[in-house]
Amino acid sequence: MSKKIVPDPPLPCTSTRPFGRCDAGHDPLFTVNPNISAEDALVHVALYLRSAYETGYKALDHMREEGRGMFWSNLHAIEMAEGVIEAILDGIESTPPSTSGSPQNSVVP
């Protein structure tokens, strides 16, 4: 096995991105702030997905039976996206931080 002498590149930060479309033709109202670390942004996404799932799950109590199956597929999609985000965060958090100026010595097969 050889040792990797080049450090892994840092994860990118966010860029400015407007969102919050209005079907009445207005410009988006909100914007993602630039220069937020990818890890921090993913933590927020995980929280938003968890909230969407929990809210949707509670909404099932107020739906007619014929629409519940389609809504369950929505909840499953949210749950899958949340699983991917959590797995990415677990990977980021389990990777030892590289110190500035010194290469990270990870083993490459």
N, CA and C atoms as a LAMMPS dump frame, in Angstrom:
ITEM: TIMESTEP
0
ITEM: NUMBER OF ATOMS
327
ITEM: BOX BOUNDS ff ff ff
-5.0000000000000000e+02 5.0000000000000000e+02
-5.0000000000000000e+02 5.0000000000000000e+02
-5.0000000000000000e+02 5.0000000000000000e+02
ITEM: ATOMS id mol type element x y z
1 1 1 N 0.845 -1.18 0
2 1 2 C 0 0 0
3 1 3 C 0.887 1.238 0
4 2 1 N 0.421 2.237 -0.694
5 2 2 C 1.179 3.49 -0.709
6 2 3 C 0.43 4.553 0.071
7 3 1 N 1.185 5.484 0.588
8 3 2 C 0.57 6.574 1.352
9 3 3 C 0.257 7.729 0.424
10 4 1 N -0.85 8.32 0.656
11 4 2 C -1.289 9.474 -0.129
12 4 3 C -0.614 10.712 0.441
13 5 1 N 0.121 11.443 -0.384
14 5 2 C 0.83 12.615 0.118
15 5 3 C 0.127 13.922 -0.232
16 6 1 N -0.907 13.826 -1.066
17 6 2 C -1.668 15.023 -1.437
18 6 3 C -2.919 15.078 -0.569
19 7 1 N -3.167 16.198 0.111
20 7 2 C -4.369 16.268 0.96
21 7 3 C -5.639 16.274 0.116
22 8 1 N -6.7 15.766 0.717
23 8 2 C -7.996 15.821 0.046
24 8 3 C -8.427 17.267 -0.067
25 9 1 N -9.035 17.631 -1.197
26 9 2 C -9.484 19.021 -1.321
27 9 3 C -10.619 19.296 -0.337
28 10 1 N -10.713 20.521 0.14
29 10 2 C -11.816 20.843 1.064
30 10 3 C -13.148 20.788 0.323
31 11 1 N -14.197 20.54 1.077
32 11 2 C -15.535 20.571 0.479
33 11 3 C -15.861 21.998 0.073
34 12 1 N -16.61 22.164 -0.988
35 12 2 C -16.942 23.527 -1.414
36 12 3 C -17.914 24.202 -0.45
37 13 1 N -17.96 25.515 -0.53
38 13 2 C -18.938 26.296 0.239
39 13 3 C -20.116 26.625 -0.67
40 14 1 N -21.161 27.119 -0.075
41 14 2 C -22.333 27.495 -0.86
42 14 3 C -22.048 28.748 -1.677
43 15 1 N -22.836 28.913 -2.706
44 15 2 C -22.825 30.153 -3.475
45 15 3 C -24.187 30.806 -3.278
46 16 1 N -24.335 32.012 -3.732
47 16 2 C -25.623 32.694 -3.63
48 16 3 C -26.604 32.023 -4.578
49 17 1 N -27.76 31.671 -4.06
50 17 2 C -28.761 30.992 -4.877
51 17 3 C -30.154 31.42 -4.438
52 18 1 N -30.861 32.198 -5.294
53 18 2 C -32.231 32.585 -4.937
54 18 3 C -33.179 31.379 -4.995
55 19 1 N -34.192 31.395 -4.152
56 19 2 C -35.219 30.349 -4.166
57 19 3 C -36.516 30.912 -3.632
58 20 1 N -37.558 30.135 -3.678
59 20 2 C -38.869 30.573 -3.195
60 20 3 C -39.698 31.135 -4.328
61 21 1 N -39.855 30.318 -5.358
62 21 2 C -40.57 30.803 -6.545
63 21 3 C -42.037 31.092 -6.24
64 22 1 N -42.536 32.002 -6.993
65 22 2 C -43.931 32.409 -6.877
66 22 3 C -44.573 32.178 -8.238
67 23 1 N -45.636 31.423 -8.27
68 23 2 C -46.263 31.119 -9.548
69 23 3 C -46.977 32.321 -10.169
70 24 1 N -46.951 33.458 -9.483
71 24 2 C -47.584 34.664 -10.017
72 24 3 C -46.588 35.504 -10.816
73 25 1 N -45.366 34.994 -11.038
74 25 2 C -44.394 35.692 -11.861
75 25 3 C -43.469 36.629 -11.107
76 26 1 N -43.494 36.608 -9.783
77 26 2 C -42.605 37.454 -8.998
78 26 3 C -41.228 36.811 -8.871
79 27 1 N -40.217 37.646 -8.622
80 27 2 C -38.877 37.132 -8.389
81 27 3 C -38.837 36.336 -7.088
82 28 1 N -37.875 35.392 -6.949
83 28 2 C -37.743 34.655 -5.691
84 28 3 C -37.52 35.615 -4.522
85 29 1 N -38.045 35.246 -3.375
86 29 2 C -37.992 36.101 -2.201
87 29 3 C -36.774 35.816 -1.319
88 30 1 N -36.277 34.596 -1.346
89 30 2 C -35.211 34.195 -0.431
90 30 3 C -33.937 33.87 -1.205
91 31 1 N -32.806 33.852 -0.472
92 31 2 C -31.519 33.54 -1.073
93 31 3 C -30.685 32.723 -0.092
94 32 1 N -29.997 31.695 -0.607
95 32 2 C -29.022 30.964 0.195
96 32 3 C -27.813 31.874 0.349
97 33 1 N -27.307 31.996 1.551
98 33 2 C -26.121 32.824 1.79
99 33 3 C -24.882 32.175 1.196
100 34 1 N -23.971 32.976 0.668
101 34 2 C -22.73 32.417 0.138
102 34 3 C -21.745 32.085 1.259
103 35 1 N -20.793 31.225 0.948
104 35 2 C -19.667 30.89 1.821
105 35 3 C -20.046 30.156 3.109
106 36 1 N -21.149 29.414 3.071
107 36 2 C -21.506 28.531 4.188
108 36 3 C -20.839 27.189 3.901
109 37 1 N -20.194 26.606 4.895
110 37 2 C -19.507 25.332 4.662
111 37 3 C -20.508 24.269 4.215
112 38 1 N -20.025 23.34 3.406
113 38 2 C -20.89 22.266 2.917
114 38 3 C -21.462 21.468 4.084
115 39 1 N -20.662 21.223 5.103
116 39 2 C -21.143 20.455 6.25
117 39 3 C -22.28 21.189 6.968
118 40 1 N -22.126 22.475 7.196
119 40 2 C -23.187 23.248 7.851
120 40 3 C -24.455 23.267 6.994
121 41 1 N -24.29 23.43 5.688
122 41 2 C -25.448 23.446 4.791
123 41 3 C -26.167 22.099 4.812
124 42 1 N -25.411 21.009 4.833
125 42 2 C -26.019 19.683 4.875
126 42 3 C -26.753 19.433 6.19
127 43 1 N -26.239 19.962 7.287
128 43 2 C -26.935 19.842 8.569
129 43 3 C -28.303 20.518 8.479
130 44 1 N -28.338 21.697 7.864
131 44 2 C -29.622 22.392 7.686
132 44 3 C -30.567 21.583 6.807
133 45 1 N -30.043 21.027 5.721
134 45 2 C -30.878 20.222 4.824
135 45 3 C -31.452 19.026 5.579
136 46 1 N -30.633 18.372 6.395
137 46 2 C -31.12 17.232 7.176
138 46 3 C -32.261 17.654 8.103
139 47 1 N -32.129 18.816 8.728
140 47 2 C -33.196 19.312 9.609
141 47 3 C -34.466 19.637 8.824
142 48 1 N -34.318 20.242 7.632
143 48 2 C -35.484 20.557 6.815
144 48 3 C -36.196 19.287 6.36
145 49 1 N -35.423 18.266 5.988
146 49 2 C -36.028 17.007 5.566
147 49 3 C -36.747 16.336 6.73
148 50 1 N -36.151 16.366 7.919
149 50 2 C -36.796 15.774 9.093
150 50 3 C -38.12 16.491 9.375
151 51 1 N -38.114 17.816 9.289
152 51 2 C -39.342 18.594 9.52
153 51 3 C -40.396 18.281 8.466
154 52 1 N -39.973 18.163 7.214
155 52 2 C -40.916 17.851 6.134
156 52 3 C -41.548 16.479 6.36
157 53 1 N -40.732 15.51 6.781
158 53 2 C -41.256 14.172 7.036
159 53 3 C -42.249 14.185 8.193
160 54 1 N -41.872 14.812 9.288
161 54 2 C -42.744 14.825 10.465
162 54 3 C -44.052 15.562 10.195
163 55 1 N -43.97 16.672 9.482
164 55 2 C -45.185 17.423 9.145
165 55 3 C -46.072 16.605 8.217
166 56 1 N -45.443 15.982 7.224
167 56 2 C -46.203 15.153 6.291
168 56 3 C -46.854 13.975 6.968
169 57 1 N -46.137 13.356 7.89
170 57 2 C -46.684 12.213 8.611
171 57 3 C -47.93 12.615 9.394
172 58 1 N -47.884 13.789 10.012
173 58 2 C -49.054 14.27 10.759
174 58 3 C -50.2 14.642 9.816
175 59 1 N -49.863 15.095 8.618
176 59 2 C -50.897 15.471 7.645
177 59 3 C -51.696 14.254 7.18
178 60 1 N -51.089 13.073 7.23
179 60 2 C -51.801 11.856 6.815
180 60 3 C -53.105 11.663 7.578
181 61 1 N -53.138 12.111 8.812
182 61 2 C -54.354 11.971 9.625
183 61 3 C -55.515 12.774 9.059
184 62 1 N -55.233 13.743 8.237
185 62 2 C -56.275 14.639 7.721
186 62 3 C -56.569 14.408 6.238
187 63 1 N -56.059 13.307 5.684
188 63 2 C -56.242 13.034 4.263
189 63 3 C -57.274 11.937 4.041
190 64 1 N -57.897 12.02 2.885
191 64 2 C -58.802 10.939 2.487
192 64 3 C -57.972 9.727 2.092
193 65 1 N -58.549 8.578 2.215
194 65 2 C -57.831 7.319 1.982
195 65 3 C -57.241 7.233 0.566
196 66 1 N -57.946 7.713 -0.451
197 66 2 C -57.465 7.562 -1.838
198 66 3 C -56.207 8.382 -2.128
199 67 1 N -55.892 9.391 -1.348
200 67 2 C -54.683 10.181 -1.568
201 67 3 C -53.513 9.777 -0.694
202 68 1 N -53.78 8.937 0.265
203 68 2 C -52.737 8.583 1.239
204 68 3 C -51.587 7.789 0.623
205 69 1 N -51.878 6.905 -0.334
206 69 2 C -50.828 6.103 -0.96
207 69 3 C -49.808 6.966 -1.687
208 70 1 N -50.305 7.953 -2.434
209 70 2 C -49.383 8.852 -3.136
210 70 3 C -48.574 9.668 -2.138
211 71 1 N -49.218 10.093 -1.078
212 71 2 C -48.511 10.9 -0.093
213 71 3 C -47.451 10.07 0.626
214 72 1 N -47.744 8.776 0.869
215 72 2 C -46.743 7.908 1.484
216 72 3 C -45.498 7.823 0.605
217 73 1 N -45.675 7.784 -0.726
218 73 2 C -44.5 7.723 -1.603
219 73 3 C -43.676 9 -1.468
220 74 1 N -44.333 10.124 -1.258
221 74 2 C -43.623 11.384 -0.987
222 74 3 C -42.807 11.28 0.299
223 75 1 N -43.415 10.744 1.34
224 75 2 C -42.709 10.597 2.614
225 75 3 C -41.513 9.651 2.48
226 76 1 N -41.666 8.597 1.685
227 76 2 C -40.543 7.68 1.472
228 76 3 C -39.411 8.376 0.729
229 77 1 N -39.74 9.23 -0.242
230 77 2 C -38.706 9.976 -0.972
231 77 3 C -37.969 10.923 -0.024
232 78 1 N -38.701 11.583 0.86
233 78 2 C -38.069 12.466 1.852
234 78 3 C -37.153 11.645 2.753
235 79 1 N -37.632 10.482 3.184
236 79 2 C -36.84 9.635 4.067
237 79 3 C -35.558 9.154 3.382
238 80 1 N -35.64 8.812 2.093
239 80 2 C -34.449 8.39 1.359
240 80 3 C -33.446 9.534 1.228
241 81 1 N -33.937 10.729 0.916
242 81 2 C -33.05 11.887 0.807
243 81 3 C -32.389 12.174 2.152
244 82 1 N -33.152 12.058 3.213
245 82 2 C -32.6 12.276 4.55
246 82 3 C -31.519 11.242 4.861
247 83 1 N -31.731 9.993 4.465
248 83 2 C -30.742 8.957 4.686
249 83 3 C -29.436 9.244 3.958
250 84 1 N -29.533 9.728 2.721
251 84 2 C -28.332 10.071 1.957
252 84 3 C -27.583 11.219 2.628
253 85 1 N -28.299 12.261 3.02
254 85 2 C -27.671 13.41 3.678
255 85 3 C -26.997 12.986 4.979
256 86 1 N -27.685 12.181 5.781
257 86 2 C -27.108 11.726 7.053
258 86 3 C -25.862 10.873 6.809
259 87 1 N -25.877 10.041 5.761
260 87 2 C -24.703 9.22 5.447
261 87 3 C -23.525 10.101 5.023
262 88 1 N -23.792 11.143 4.255
263 88 2 C -22.733 12.073 3.855
264 88 3 C -22.165 12.772 5.092
265 89 1 N -23.038 13.24 5.966
266 89 2 C -22.572 13.903 7.191
267 89 3 C -21.765 12.944 8.066
268 90 1 N -22.211 11.689 8.176
269 90 2 C -21.451 10.705 8.948
270 90 3 C -20.056 10.533 8.357
271 91 1 N -19.976 10.499 7.026
272 91 2 C -18.678 10.374 6.369
273 91 3 C -17.788 11.574 6.616
274 92 1 N -18.371 12.76 6.551
275 92 2 C -17.595 13.986 6.799
276 92 3 C -17.098 14.011 8.232
277 93 1 N -17.985 13.686 9.169
278 93 2 C -17.631 13.755 10.584
279 93 3 C -16.655 12.66 11.006
280 94 1 N -16.595 11.554 10.268
281 94 2 C -15.673 10.477 10.627
282 94 3 C -14.302 10.654 9.984
283 95 1 N -14.181 11.616 9.074
284 95 2 C -12.908 11.897 8.435
285 95 3 C -12.117 12.842 9.317
286 96 1 N -10.881 12.474 9.665
287 96 2 C -10.104 13.382 10.506
288 96 3 C -9.817 14.679 9.76
289 97 1 N -9.906 15.802 10.452
290 97 2 C -9.658 17.08 9.782
291 97 3 C -8.194 17.179 9.358
292 98 1 N -7.976 17.755 8.173
293 98 2 C -6.596 17.956 7.734
294 98 3 C -6.122 19.283 8.294
295 99 1 N -4.879 19.302 8.706
296 99 2 C -4.326 20.536 9.238
297 99 3 C -3.724 21.326 8.103
298 100 1 N -3.912 22.597 8.145
299 100 2 C -3.435 23.474 7.084
300 100 3 C -1.927 23.383 6.954
301 101 1 N -1.469 23.155 5.731
302 101 2 C -0.052 23.132 5.454
303 101 3 C 0.584 21.772 5.572
304 102 1 N -0.071 20.792 6.211
305 102 2 C 0.51 19.451 6.283
306 102 3 C -0.395 18.473 5.571
307 103 1 N 0.172 17.63 4.71
308 103 2 C -0.661 16.697 3.96
309 103 3 C -1.309 15.661 4.857
310 104 1 N -2.481 15.232 4.429
311 104 2 C -3.203 14.201 5.148
312 104 3 C -2.663 12.856 4.68
313 105 1 N -2.263 12.032 5.6
314 105 2 C -1.678 10.74 5.238
315 105 3 C -2.753 9.669 5.248
316 106 1 N -3.524 9.579 4.191
317 106 2 C -4.49 8.513 4.091
318 106 3 C -3.93 7.45 3.159
319 107 1 N -4.272 6.224 3.458
320 107 2 C -3.73 5.101 2.682
321 107 3 C -4.575 4.905 1.436
322 108 1 N -3.905 4.777 0.303
323 108 2 C -4.57 4.532 -0.972
324 108 3 C -4.211 3.121 -1.41
325 109 1 N -5.196 2.288 -1.75
326 109 2 C -4.868 0.919 -2.151
327 109 3 C -4.121 0.873 -3.468
